[in-house]
Amino acid sequence: MTNIIDDKAIDKIKYDALDFDSYVHVLAESILEESSPPNIAIYGKYGSGKTSLVKLLINKIHLAPKQKNIINIFYDAWKFEHNNTDSLINLLSTLEKSIQLNKINFKEDVILNIFDYVKYIKIAISKIDNQKNEEKNSDNTSLLEIYELLKKLEDLLVEENFLLIFYIDNLDKCNSANCMKILESMNLIFDLKGFSFVITSDKKLLKDKLINSSIKDFEGYLDKTIQLPFYIPSFSGKMNDLLQNIYLRTNSNTELEKEIKDVLFSISSFNKLTPRLIIKLINRIKVCSKIYIKLNPNTQLSYENILSLFAISCTLEELFNGFHNVLIQSDTIAKYIIKIMQTELFYKDEFITNINILNDNKKLLIDLLENNFHILKMIFSTEAGKYWLENKAYRISTYEFLKSNNDIMEDMQINSLPVYKTDFMENIIPVKEKEIDPKKFISIPNSEYEISKYVVTNKWYEEFILSDGYNNTKYWIDLPSQIWLINNKITTLDEKYEKMIEKESIYYRKKFNKELKKEDFNKALQPIVYITYYEALAFCRYLTDIDEKYEYMIPSKRQWEYFANSGDKTRIYPWGNNWDNNYCNNASNQLNKTTEIGMFPQGDSKFGVSDMVGNVWVWTSTLDNNDYNYLKGGSWNFSDPSYFKISNSQMNFYNNPSYQHYDIGFLCIRKEKK
C-alpha cells in the first residue's frame, strides 16, 4: 500500500503542528476586538499553508465569544477565474450564499433586509454592465444608486451590529486583470463600516500582477487597502514540525520510512521549504519506488535501497534540477562530491583546476555548490546520499526512470500535486431532515395541479420499495414495464445502487478519475437516481393508491416547462435570464455527484420549486416520434448553460423509458381525485 498523502487545507487545530494556532489567535483578536477591524493580507509562498491558516481563522472566529453578529464569507478567487461576471457581483453572490447558510443564527427580518440590499446592489451593477456591453455610457444614476444602496447597507450593518468578513483566497493564482478587478471591488466597499477583508497571496506574485496592470506604486496601492500584513514565517529548520503536521492529518499509524525521513531532514534548512513541497516529495518517492518495483520484478535491490535511490533523485530533481542532470552520469564529479563532503568548505579554485567538464556545466555546478554547499553536504552525508553517489548504474537507472515516466506520474493523479479543487461544497446551503419536508407540494396558480417542491428523494422512494412495490402488479399495468420488471425487481434501496455500481463504475472512473461510490448518491435527502420511467410511473401509481385525496403522475414536457418558467415563456432559467453556475448543481462545480435537496434556494423557480434544473435530469410523460420519453432540466453531469435552459428547441433530450443512469431522477405532480 503506497499511502499517498493528500494536500488539502486543514481546518482543525488538532492537525496543526506549525504554530498556526498562535498566529490565528492574534489575527482573530485583531478582527474581533477592534471597533473598525483591519483588512488583513496573509502572505506566503505557494504551498506554505495560506488556505489552512484562513480556514483555521474562520473556525476560530466562528467559535469565539463575539461582541458582533459575524458572517464569514470564504471566496476562492481562482474559482471565478474564467467567469465573465463582474468581480463585485461574484463577491456579492458568495455573500448571498453565506447569508443563506447563516440565516437561522440571526433575526430573520434583519437577515432578509441584508439579503435584499445585496440583491438590489447586484441588479444595479448588472445594469451598468449591460450598458457597457451595449456600448452605452454608464448612467451616473446607476452609479449613484449603487453608492446609496451600499451606504444603506452600511447603516443597517452598524445599527444591527453586524460584521461581514470576506476571506479572499488564491488571489495570486488569478491573471493580472482579474486580480486587479477583485482588489478594485474590495476598494469600493472596504472603507464601509461592517465590512472586513482577509486576502491570501504570494506577495511577489501579487506585485508582478499589479505592475502588469499598470500599478506603478505597488506598496502605496497595498497600503491603502491592507492595514495588517502578516507573513507566514519560514519553515526552514522545522522539518520535524512539518512531518508531524503532515502525518497528523492522515489518521494513520504508519511511520515514514527512515530512508525518506533522513533525506528530508537533510534539507530542513532549505529556504524554500513548504508543507506542499514535502508532501509532493514523499508521494513522488513512494509512487516511483512502487512503480519501479512493478516494472523490475527481478531486481536484486531491496525496497530500502530503492527508496534511498529515489529519495535522492527526486529531491535533487525537485530542488537542483540542473545539478542533478550534470551529476547523474559523471563518476568524476560524483567522486569529487564524495571527497568535498569530508570538508567544511567548497573551494572554487580547486574545483576549476581538477574538474574537466564543459564550461556551461562547470559554471552551473560552481554556482550551485557556492550557494547551496551546506544543504548538498547534508543530503550526501545521509546513508541514502552515499549509496546514490557510489552506485553509478543505479543512479542512472533511477534518473532514466524519472525522465521517461512523467506520464505515469500524471496518470496517478496524486492529490498532493497542485491540481485545483473546487471549494464549492463550502458554499452550498446544507439542510437537515427536520428543516425540510421532502414530500411538500406547491399549488400552481390557475392550475388544477400541484407539483412536488423537490425531486423524489431516496428516503421517499424507499417507502415504495419496502411496501413491496416491485411485486404489486397494479403499479405495473402496461406490458413494457411488466417485461422490464421481470429481471429488475429489488427489495432494498441498496440493491439499486449496487446495480448502478456494477454497471456504471468503469465509465465513471474513466470520466472522473475516481471510484463510483454508493455513499455519494444514497443519502436520505439526495434524489433517487438510476431510475427508469417505468419505476417513476409505478411510484406515482403507488402514491395514488395510498392517498384518498390525490392522483399522482409524471408531468408532461409542456407542464414541466410551465412550472419551470412560472408562466413566463421569455424566462430562460427558473431564476431569471442570466446563467449563474452557483444556482444549481452542475459539472462546473466539480462535485461529480448529486446534492441533497434544498441546497440551492437561490435557483428556485418563481413558483418556489427547487432543482428544476441541475442535480438530476427528470423524466416527462411526453414521447418523441420513437416513443422515447423526453428528459428535462440538465444534471450535475453537465456544465454548458444550454443544457439547463427551460426551453431549447435545438437541444431536446429523450431516452428509452427503460434507460437508467446515475444522473436521472424524477418529480411528481398531483391533482384532486374526482
TIBAZA-373046 format. One line per 8 residues: their letters; for each residue x, z, y of C-alpha. Coordinates in Angstrom, 2 decimals, padded with zeros to 5 digits, always signed. Example, Ala and Ser with C-alpha at 12.3 -4.5 7.8 and 13.67 -1.06 7.14 Angstrom:
BEGIN
AS = +012.30 +007.80 -004.50; +013.67 +007.14 -001.06;
END
This chain:
BEGIN
MTNIIDDK = +000.00 +000.00 +000.00; +001.51 -001.11 +003.35; -000.25 +001.49 +005.57; -000.49 -000.65 +008.70; -000.84 +001.46 +011.87; -003.42 +000.35 +014.44; -002.66 +000.24 +018.14; -005.99 +001.31 +019.55;
AIDKIKYD = -006.01 +003.56 +022.58; -006.51 +007.24 +021.73; -009.33 +009.19 +023.37; -008.92 +012.62 +021.80; -006.39 +015.27 +022.79; -005.76 +016.14 +019.14; -003.99 +012.76 +018.80; -001.77 +013.41 +021.84;
ALDFDSYV = +001.86 +014.37 +021.30; +003.19 +012.82 +024.51; +002.14 +015.45 +027.08; -000.70 +013.20 +028.24; -002.93 +016.28 +028.30; -000.81 +017.76 +031.08; -001.00 +014.55 +033.11; -004.75 +014.29 +032.53;
HVLAESIL = -005.32 +017.90 +033.62; -003.66 +017.34 +037.01; -005.30 +013.93 +037.59; -008.73 +015.34 +036.71; -008.23 +018.20 +039.15; -007.30 +015.80 +041.94; -010.61 +013.98 +041.39; -012.90 +016.94 +040.79;
EESSPPNI = -011.60 +019.39 +043.37; -011.21 +017.08 +046.36; -014.15 +016.53 +048.69; -013.01 +012.91 +049.10; -011.33 +012.06 +045.77; -008.30 +009.76 +046.00; -008.08 +006.32 +044.48; -005.51 +006.58 +041.67;
AIYGKYGS = -003.16 +003.98 +040.21; -001.69 +004.69 +036.77; +001.45 +002.60 +036.49; +003.29 +001.96 +033.25; +004.94 -000.75 +031.18; +002.99 -002.85 +028.73; +002.15 -000.71 +025.71; +003.05 +002.60 +027.40;
GKTSLVKL = -000.37 +004.17 +026.85; -002.19 +003.49 +030.14; -005.54 +002.89 +028.40; -005.09 +006.02 +026.27; -004.39 +008.05 +029.42; -007.52 +006.68 +031.10; -009.72 +007.42 +028.08; -008.38 +010.96 +027.86;
LINKIHLA = -009.05 +011.33 +031.60; -012.64 +010.15 +031.17; -013.21 +012.69 +028.39; -011.57 +015.45 +030.43; -013.81 +014.78 +033.43; -016.88 +014.43 +031.21; -016.31 +017.85 +029.62; -015.06 +019.72 +032.69;
PKQKNIIN = -017.29 +022.07 +034.76; -018.30 +020.00 +037.77; -019.49 +020.57 +041.32; -020.78 +016.99 +041.49; -023.02 +014.71 +039.45; -020.47 +012.34 +037.94; -020.90 +008.97 +036.26; -017.77 +007.46 +034.64;
IFYDAWKF = -017.62 +003.64 +034.61; -014.98 +002.03 +032.37; -014.27 -001.57 +033.40; -011.89 -003.73 +031.37; -010.77 -006.36 +033.89; -009.37 -008.64 +031.18; -012.76 -008.82 +029.52; -014.09 -010.68 +032.56;
EHNNTDSL = -011.02 -012.92 +032.94; -012.92 -016.11 +032.07; -016.22 -015.01 +033.58; -017.09 -017.11 +036.63; -019.32 -014.39 +038.09; -018.26 -012.64 +041.30; -015.96 -009.67 +040.56; -018.14 -007.25 +042.53;
INLLSTLE = -021.18 -008.35 +040.52; -019.23 -007.70 +037.31; -018.30 -004.22 +038.57; -021.90 -003.51 +039.51; -023.21 -004.84 +036.17; -020.88 -002.44 +034.38; -022.16 +000.32 +036.67; -025.74 -000.58 +035.69;
KSIQLNKI = -024.93 -000.09 +032.01; -023.23 +003.23 +032.72; -026.26 +004.41 +034.69; -028.48 +003.50 +031.74; -026.10 +005.34 +029.44; -026.28 +008.50 +031.56; -029.87 +008.40 +032.79; -031.06 +011.26 +030.59;
NFKEDVIL = -028.47 +013.59 +032.17; -029.82 +013.40 +035.72; -033.06 +013.43 +037.69; -034.99 +010.32 +036.76; -036.12 +009.42 +040.30; -032.55 +009.66 +041.67; -031.10 +007.55 +038.86; -033.81 +004.92 +039.36;
NIFDYVKY = -033.07 +004.81 +043.10; -029.33 +004.32 +042.45; -030.15 +001.66 +039.87; -032.41 -000.17 +042.34; -029.78 -000.19 +045.08; -027.22 -001.62 +042.67; -029.69 -004.31 +041.61; -030.51 -005.27 +045.22;
IKIAISKI = -026.80 -005.44 +046.14; -026.21 -007.80 +043.20; -029.09 -010.01 +044.36; -027.69 -010.15 +047.90; -024.21 -011.08 +046.61; -025.70 -013.75 +044.34; -027.47 -015.20 +047.37; -024.13 -015.64 +049.15;
DNQKNEEK = -022.52 -017.13 +046.02; -025.37 -019.64 +045.74; -024.86 -020.65 +049.36; -021.17 -021.22 +048.65; -021.97 -023.31 +045.57; -024.37 -025.41 +047.64; -021.62 -025.80 +050.28; -023.64 -023.94 +052.88;
NSDNTSLL = -022.18 -021.46 +055.31; -022.67 -017.85 +054.25; -025.59 -016.31 +056.13; -024.49 -013.35 +058.27; -027.87 -011.83 +057.46; -026.89 -011.66 +053.79; -023.56 -010.01 +054.61; -025.33 -007.51 +056.84;
EIYELLKK = -027.86 -006.88 +054.07; -025.04 -006.05 +051.61; -023.43 -003.69 +054.11; -026.74 -001.93 +054.85; -027.52 -001.56 +051.14; -024.04 -000.13 +050.48; -024.47 +002.37 +053.32; -027.88 +003.42 +051.99;
LEDLLVEE = -026.40 +003.81 +048.52; -023.61 +005.89 +050.05; -026.18 +008.11 +051.82; -028.08 +008.60 +048.56; -024.92 +009.48 +046.61; -023.87 +012.01 +049.25; -027.32 +013.53 +049.53; -027.69 +013.93 +045.76;
NFLLIFYI = -024.01 +014.97 +045.32; -023.10 +012.03 +043.06; -019.63 +010.62 +042.39; -019.23 +007.22 +040.71; -015.74 +006.87 +039.21; -014.61 +003.36 +038.29; -011.74 +003.11 +035.77; -010.34 -000.43 +036.06;
DNLDKCNS = -008.13 -001.14 +033.06; -005.84 -004.09 +032.24; -005.63 -005.31 +035.83; -002.15 -006.69 +035.16; -003.45 -008.95 +032.37; -005.65 -010.92 +034.79; -004.40 -014.01 +036.55; -003.36 -013.69 +040.20;
ANCMKILE = -006.65 -014.96 +041.64; -008.86 -012.65 +039.55; -006.56 -009.68 +040.13; -006.89 -010.25 +043.88; -010.69 -010.61 +043.65; -011.00 -007.27 +041.86; -008.85 -005.49 +044.45; -010.84 -007.09 +047.26;
SMNLIFDL = -014.06 -005.92 +045.59; -012.59 -002.41 +045.46; -011.64 -002.61 +049.12; -015.21 -003.47 +050.03; -016.51 -000.15 +048.75; -013.50 +002.14 +048.23; -013.89 +003.86 +051.62; -017.54 +004.71 +050.96;
KGFSFVIT = -018.26 +008.30 +050.05; -019.44 +008.79 +046.49; -017.01 +006.26 +045.00; -013.58 +006.72 +043.44; -011.31 +004.29 +041.59; -008.65 +004.66 +038.90; -006.70 +001.49 +038.10; -004.07 +000.85 +035.42;
SDKKLLKD = -001.30 -001.72 +035.74; +002.34 -002.54 +035.29; +003.40 -002.26 +038.95; +005.97 -005.05 +038.76; +003.42 -007.45 +037.26; +000.85 -006.40 +039.83; +003.36 -007.05 +042.62; +004.08 -010.55 +041.28;
KLINSSIK = +000.36 -011.35 +041.11; -000.32 -010.18 +044.66; +002.69 -012.08 +046.01; +001.34 -015.19 +044.26; -001.92 -014.55 +046.13; -000.06 -014.67 +049.47; +000.12 -010.90 +049.98; +003.48 -010.52 +051.72;
DFEGYLDK = +003.39 -006.76 +052.35; +002.73 -005.63 +048.77; +003.46 -001.93 +049.36; +001.42 -001.87 +052.57; -001.54 -003.50 +050.85; -001.47 -001.00 +047.99; -001.02 +001.96 +050.36; -004.37 +001.11 +051.92;
TIQLPFYI = -006.07 +001.02 +048.54; -004.26 +003.67 +046.47; -003.82 +007.23 +047.67; -002.32 +008.66 +044.47; +000.13 +006.52 +042.45; +001.05 +008.02 +039.06; +003.89 +006.63 +036.96; +003.83 +007.25 +033.20;
PSFSGKMN = +007.25 +008.84 +032.55; +009.81 +007.03 +030.41; +009.66 +007.61 +026.67; +013.44 +007.43 +026.42; +014.66 +010.31 +024.24; +011.15 +011.11 +022.99; +011.23 +009.36 +019.62; +010.13 +012.45 +017.74;
DLLQNIYL = +007.10 +012.81 +020.04; +006.32 +009.11 +019.75; +006.36 +009.18 +015.95; +004.28 +012.34 +015.91; +001.78 +010.68 +018.25; +001.61 +007.55 +016.10; +001.12 +009.39 +012.82; -001.40 +011.88 +014.23;
RTNSNTEL = -003.89 +009.04 +014.66; -003.52 +007.72 +011.10; -005.05 +010.80 +009.44; -002.54 +010.16 +006.67; -000.14 +012.45 +004.89; +002.21 +009.52 +004.30; +005.72 +010.17 +005.58; +007.58 +007.43 +007.43;
EKEIKDVL = +010.36 +006.10 +005.21; +013.79 +007.56 +006.04; +015.35 +004.10 +006.35; +012.91 +003.19 +009.14; +012.94 +006.60 +010.80; +016.74 +006.70 +011.07; +016.83 +003.31 +012.80; +014.04 +004.26 +015.18;
FSISSFNK = +015.81 +007.47 +016.17; +018.93 +005.42 +016.86; +017.10 +003.54 +019.66; +015.45 +006.63 +021.16; +017.46 +006.26 +024.40; +016.33 +002.66 +024.89; +014.84 +002.48 +028.38; +012.04 +000.07 +027.45;
LTPRLIIK = +010.66 +002.24 +024.66; +006.84 +002.38 +024.43; +004.36 +003.52 +021.76; +003.28 -000.10 +021.24; +006.85 -001.27 +020.62; +007.38 +001.44 +017.99; +004.09 +000.65 +016.23; +004.94 -003.03 +016.26;
LINRIKVC = +008.38 -002.37 +014.74; +007.08 -000.06 +012.00; +004.35 -002.51 +010.98; +006.67 -005.51 +011.05; +009.38 -003.83 +008.98; +006.87 -002.71 +006.34; +004.98 -006.00 +006.10; +008.15 -008.13 +005.99;
SKIYIKLN = +009.59 -005.91 +003.26; +006.43 -006.18 +001.16; +006.22 -009.96 +001.54; +009.93 -010.35 +000.78; +009.46 -008.44 -002.49; +006.47 -010.60 -003.41; +008.44 -013.78 -002.76; +011.55 -012.47 -004.58;
PNTQLSYE = +010.22 -010.59 -007.63; +013.59 -010.74 -009.43; +015.67 -009.34 -006.58; +018.31 -006.78 -007.53; +017.77 -004.94 -004.25; +015.95 -001.62 -004.26; +012.93 -001.12 -001.98; +015.06 +001.26 +000.11;
NILSLFAI = +017.75 -001.42 +000.59; +015.15 -004.00 +001.61; +013.63 -001.58 +004.11; +017.13 -000.94 +005.53; +017.84 -004.65 +005.96; +014.53 -005.38 +007.68; +014.71 -002.22 +009.78; +017.93 -003.52 +011.34;
SCTLEELF = +016.94 -007.21 +011.51; +013.53 -006.56 +013.07; +014.96 -004.05 +015.56; +017.78 -006.33 +016.67; +015.50 -009.35 +016.90; +012.99 -007.40 +018.99; +015.46 -005.73 +021.35; +018.52 -008.01 +021.40;
NGFHNVLI = +017.43 -011.40 +020.15; +020.47 -013.35 +021.37; +022.89 -010.81 +019.91; +021.03 -010.88 +016.61; +021.27 -014.68 +016.34; +025.03 -014.78 +017.08; +025.94 -011.80 +014.93; +023.92 -012.74 +011.89;
QSDTIAKY = +026.27 -015.30 +010.31; +029.66 -014.21 +011.65; +031.72 -011.95 +009.41; +034.40 -011.85 +012.10; +032.03 -010.34 +014.64; +030.45 -008.05 +012.03; +033.88 -006.66 +011.12; +034.73 -006.25 +014.79;
IIKIMQTE = +031.45 -004.35 +015.34; +032.31 -002.08 +012.39; +035.69 -001.43 +013.99; +034.47 -000.64 +017.51; +031.73 +001.61 +016.15; +034.57 +004.08 +015.48; +035.47 +004.15 +019.17; +033.68 +005.69 +022.13;
LFYKDEFI = +034.02 +002.75 +024.48; +033.79 -001.03 +024.49; +036.99 -002.76 +025.62; +036.15 -006.15 +027.09; +039.72 -007.48 +027.27; +040.36 -006.68 +023.62; +037.20 -008.48 +022.63; +038.15 -011.61 +024.62;
TNINILND = +041.62 -011.64 +023.03; +040.60 -011.05 +019.40; +037.28 -012.89 +019.01; +037.36 -016.67 +018.84; +033.82 -017.98 +019.31; +032.04 -020.39 +021.67; +032.28 -019.32 +025.31; +028.48 -019.12 +025.77;
NKKLLIDL = +028.15 -016.83 +022.75; +031.18 -014.82 +023.84; +029.66 -014.24 +027.30; +026.34 -013.23 +025.74; +028.00 -010.71 +023.41; +030.15 -009.25 +026.19; +027.09 -008.72 +028.42; +025.14 -007.09 +025.62;
LENNFHIL = +027.97 -004.85 +024.47; +028.82 -003.78 +028.02; +025.22 -002.90 +028.87; +023.98 -001.60 +025.51; +027.08 -000.32 +023.72; +025.69 +003.18 +023.23; +022.43 +002.03 +021.61; +024.14 -000.59 +019.42;
KMIFSTEA = +026.66 +002.03 +018.33; +023.77 +004.33 +017.35; +021.98 +001.53 +015.44; +025.05 +000.52 +013.43; +026.04 +004.13 +012.79; +022.95 +004.60 +010.60; +023.22 +004.05 +006.84; +020.94 +001.04 +007.24;
GKYWLENK = +023.15 -000.36 +010.00; +026.32 -000.03 +007.95; +024.67 -001.62 +004.89; +023.44 -004.53 +007.02; +026.88 -005.19 +008.54; +028.68 -005.01 +005.20; +026.41 -007.44 +003.34; +026.56 -010.92 +004.85;
AYRISTYE = +024.40 -012.63 +002.20; +021.56 -010.11 +002.55; +021.93 -010.15 +006.32; +021.43 -013.93 +006.37; +018.62 -013.71 +003.83; +016.53 -011.38 +005.99; +017.31 -013.42 +009.09; +016.14 -016.66 +007.44;
FLKSNNDI = +013.04 -014.88 +006.21; +012.12 -013.70 +009.72; +012.85 -017.14 +011.14; +010.77 -019.08 +008.61; +007.88 -016.70 +008.04; +006.44 -016.16 +011.52; +003.33 -017.96 +010.35; +002.90 -015.38 +007.57;
MEDMQINS = +003.08 -012.60 +010.12; +000.41 -014.28 +012.21; -001.85 -014.63 +009.19; -001.53 -010.91 +008.52; -003.41 -010.21 +011.79; -001.64 -006.88 +012.26; -003.66 -004.65 +014.58; -000.58 -003.41 +016.35;
LPVYKTDF = +000.28 -006.82 +017.78; -001.05 -007.30 +021.33; -004.30 -009.06 +020.44; -007.14 -008.47 +022.90; -010.06 -006.50 +021.54; -013.28 -006.08 +023.46; -014.33 -002.67 +024.73; -017.93 -003.86 +024.69;
MENIIPVK = -019.13 -001.13 +022.32; -018.27 +001.40 +025.03; -020.66 -000.29 +027.45; -023.80 -000.82 +025.37; -026.59 +001.72 +025.53; -026.72 +003.90 +022.37; -030.10 +005.11 +021.14; -031.22 +007.95 +018.93;
EKEIDPKK = -034.03 +007.68 +016.44; -036.07 +010.34 +018.21; -035.77 +008.45 +021.52; -037.18 +005.18 +020.26; -040.29 +004.03 +018.41; -039.24 +001.06 +016.27; -042.91 +000.35 +015.42; -044.07 +000.15 +019.03;
FISIPNSE = -046.27 -002.81 +020.01; -046.78 -004.19 +023.52; -050.04 -005.60 +024.83; -049.70 -009.09 +026.27; -051.69 -009.86 +029.46; -054.54 -012.37 +028.99; -053.98 -012.48 +025.25; -055.64 -011.03 +022.18;
YEISKYVV = -052.20 -010.46 +020.68; -049.74 -007.61 +020.82; -046.05 -008.09 +019.96; -043.60 -005.65 +018.39; -041.29 -004.38 +021.13; -038.34 -004.62 +018.74; -037.35 -006.81 +015.84; -038.20 -005.26 +012.48;
TNKWYEEF = -035.63 -002.64 +011.51; -034.05 -001.73 +008.18; -035.96 +001.55 +008.13; -039.32 -000.08 +008.73; -038.72 -002.87 +006.21; -037.53 -000.35 +003.65; -041.04 +001.17 +003.66; -042.31 -002.18 +002.37;
ILSDGYNN = -039.65 -002.28 -000.37; -040.31 +001.30 -001.50; -044.06 +000.72 -001.59; -043.35 -001.74 -004.42; -043.98 -004.63 -002.04; -041.94 -007.09 -004.09; -044.19 -006.53 -007.11; -047.55 -006.67 -005.33;
TKYWIDLP = -048.85 -010.22 -005.81; -051.35 -010.02 -002.93; -048.42 -010.17 -000.49; -047.02 -013.33 -002.09; -050.02 -015.65 -002.26; -048.55 -019.14 -001.77; -046.80 -020.94 -004.62; -043.37 -021.50 -002.93;
SQIWLINN = -042.98 -017.79 -002.18; -044.02 -016.87 -005.72; -041.40 -019.21 -007.15; -038.73 -017.79 -004.82; -039.72 -014.25 -005.78; -039.09 -014.77 -009.50; -035.29 -014.43 -009.09; -035.17 -012.37 -005.91;
KITTLDEK = -037.09 -009.14 -006.45; -035.45 -005.98 -005.13; -036.35 -002.31 -005.37; -034.00 -000.89 -002.72; -032.63 -001.99 +000.64; -029.14 -001.54 -000.76; -029.77 -004.33 -003.28; -030.49 -006.76 -000.46;
YEKMIEKE = -027.22 -006.01 +001.28; -025.28 -006.10 -001.99; -026.56 -009.66 -002.46; -025.57 -010.52 +001.09; -022.04 -009.22 +000.50; -021.78 -011.16 -002.76; -022.94 -014.47 -001.26; -021.52 -014.40 +002.27;
SIYYRKKF = -018.20 -012.49 +002.05; -015.87 -015.46 +001.68; -017.35 -017.38 +004.61; -017.46 -014.27 +006.81; -013.82 -013.42 +006.04; -012.69 -016.96 +006.88; -014.59 -016.95 +010.16; -013.87 -013.43 +011.43;
NKELKKED = -010.69 -012.50 +009.56; -012.25 -009.23 +008.37; -014.35 -007.99 +005.47; -018.13 -008.20 +005.46; -019.37 -004.62 +005.05; -022.82 -003.20 +004.37; -022.31 -000.36 +006.81; -022.05 -002.88 +009.65;
FNKALQPI = -025.62 -004.01 +009.01; -027.62 -001.36 +007.14; -028.19 +001.43 +009.68; -031.79 +002.56 +010.06; -032.29 +001.12 +013.54; -030.38 -002.11 +013.01; -032.53 -005.23 +012.42; -033.26 -006.17 +008.85;
VYITYYEA = -031.25 -009.34 +008.13; -030.65 -011.71 +005.25; -034.40 -012.14 +005.26; -036.39 -015.28 +004.24; -039.55 -016.46 +005.94; -041.37 -015.63 +002.70; -040.26 -011.99 +002.94; -041.19 -011.75 +006.62;
LAFCRYLT = -044.65 -013.11 +005.85; -045.09 -010.73 +002.89; -044.15 -007.80 +005.15; -046.88 -008.83 +007.62; -049.44 -009.00 +004.81; -048.35 -005.52 +003.70; -048.89 -004.15 +007.23; -052.30 -005.84 +007.39;
DIDEKYEY = -053.19 -004.26 +004.05; -052.37 -000.68 +005.11; -053.73 -000.92 +008.68; -057.50 -000.79 +009.03; -057.48 -001.98 +012.65; -054.94 -004.82 +012.94; -053.97 -008.08 +011.28; -050.22 -008.85 +011.41;
MIPSKRQW = -048.44 -012.20 +011.44; -045.26 -014.08 +012.42; -045.53 -015.67 +015.89; -045.61 -019.44 +016.30; -042.85 -021.18 +018.25; -045.15 -021.56 +021.27; -046.22 -017.90 +021.12; -042.60 -016.72 +020.90;
EYFANSGD = -041.67 -018.79 +023.97; -044.64 -017.40 +025.93; -043.70 -013.80 +025.04; -040.06 -014.50 +025.96; -040.71 -016.17 +029.34; -043.57 -013.74 +030.14; -045.85 -016.58 +031.16; -043.32 -018.25 +033.48;
KTRIYPWG = -042.31 -021.61 +031.97; -039.49 -022.01 +034.52; -037.72 -018.90 +033.23; -034.57 -019.82 +031.28; -033.74 -016.44 +029.71; -036.03 -013.44 +029.15; -034.47 -011.54 +032.10; -034.23 -014.47 +034.55;
NNWDNNYC = -032.45 -017.76 +035.15; -028.81 -016.65 +035.19; -026.89 -016.17 +031.96; -025.20 -012.76 +031.51; -023.44 -012.19 +028.18; -023.80 -008.42 +028.69; -027.61 -008.65 +028.48; -027.76 -009.31 +024.74;
NNASNQLN = -025.66 -009.11 +021.59; -023.78 -012.41 +021.32; -020.45 -013.63 +019.94; -018.59 -013.38 +023.25; -018.89 -009.59 +022.94; -016.88 -009.76 +019.68; -018.90 -007.16 +017.78; -019.31 -009.51 +014.80;
KTTEIGMF = -022.40 -007.64 +013.61; -025.92 -006.65 +014.62; -026.54 -003.77 +017.01; -029.26 -001.16 +016.83; -032.50 -001.99 +018.65; -032.93 -000.97 +022.29; -029.25 -001.21 +023.22; -029.77 -003.96 +025.80;
PQGDSKFG = -032.66 -002.81 +028.04; -031.27 -004.93 +030.87; -032.06 -008.00 +028.74; -035.73 -007.13 +028.04; -038.35 -009.72 +028.85; -040.69 -009.08 +031.77; -043.33 -008.10 +029.19; -040.90 -005.41 +028.03;
VSDMVGNV = -039.87 -006.92 +024.66; -036.30 -006.21 +023.53; -033.81 -008.56 +021.86; -035.92 -011.66 +022.41; -032.58 -013.43 +022.49; -029.35 -012.33 +020.83; -028.76 -009.90 +017.97; -030.71 -011.92 +015.35;
WVWTSTLD = -032.47 -015.27 +015.08; -036.17 -014.72 +014.34; -038.48 -016.77 +012.18; -041.53 -018.51 +013.65; -044.53 -019.83 +011.75; -044.21 -023.32 +013.28; -042.97 -026.05 +010.95; -040.97 -029.16 +011.74;
NNDYNYLK = -041.67 -032.54 +010.12; -039.83 -031.47 +006.95; -041.85 -028.28 +006.56; -038.93 -026.17 +007.73; -039.65 -023.17 +009.96; -038.31 -023.04 +013.50; -035.94 -020.20 +014.40; -035.71 -018.83 +017.94;
GGSWNFSD = -033.54 -016.57 +020.06; -029.90 -017.03 +019.02; -027.86 -014.22 +017.48; -024.69 -012.10 +017.55; -023.01 -015.02 +015.76; -023.28 -017.47 +018.71; -021.81 -017.48 +022.22; -022.81 -020.67 +024.05;
PSYFKISN = -025.64 -019.79 +026.51; -027.56 -022.90 +025.35; -028.43 -021.15 +022.09; -030.19 -018.37 +024.00; -032.39 -020.46 +026.27; -036.08 -019.77 +025.74; -036.97 -023.44 +025.60; -034.35 -026.08 +024.91;
SQMNFYNN = -035.65 -029.41 +023.68; -032.12 -030.63 +022.99; -031.28 -027.71 +020.67; -034.01 -026.92 +018.16; -033.15 -024.81 +015.14; -035.06 -024.67 +011.90; -034.38 -023.97 +008.26; -035.85 -023.83 +004.82;
PSYQHYDI = -038.20 -020.82 +004.55; -036.11 -019.61 +001.59; -032.92 -019.55 +003.67; -031.10 -016.21 +004.12; -028.26 -015.34 +006.46; -026.67 -012.25 +007.98; -027.96 -013.11 +011.44; -031.62 -013.92 +010.68;
GFLCIRKE = -034.41 -011.36 +011.05; -037.96 -011.38 +012.40; -040.54 -009.71 +014.62; -044.31 -009.38 +014.27; -047.39 -009.95 +016.37; -050.81 -008.50 +015.69; -054.44 -008.73 +016.77; -057.53 -006.67 +016.03;
KK = -059.37 -007.49 +012.80; -062.82 -008.98 +013.17;
END
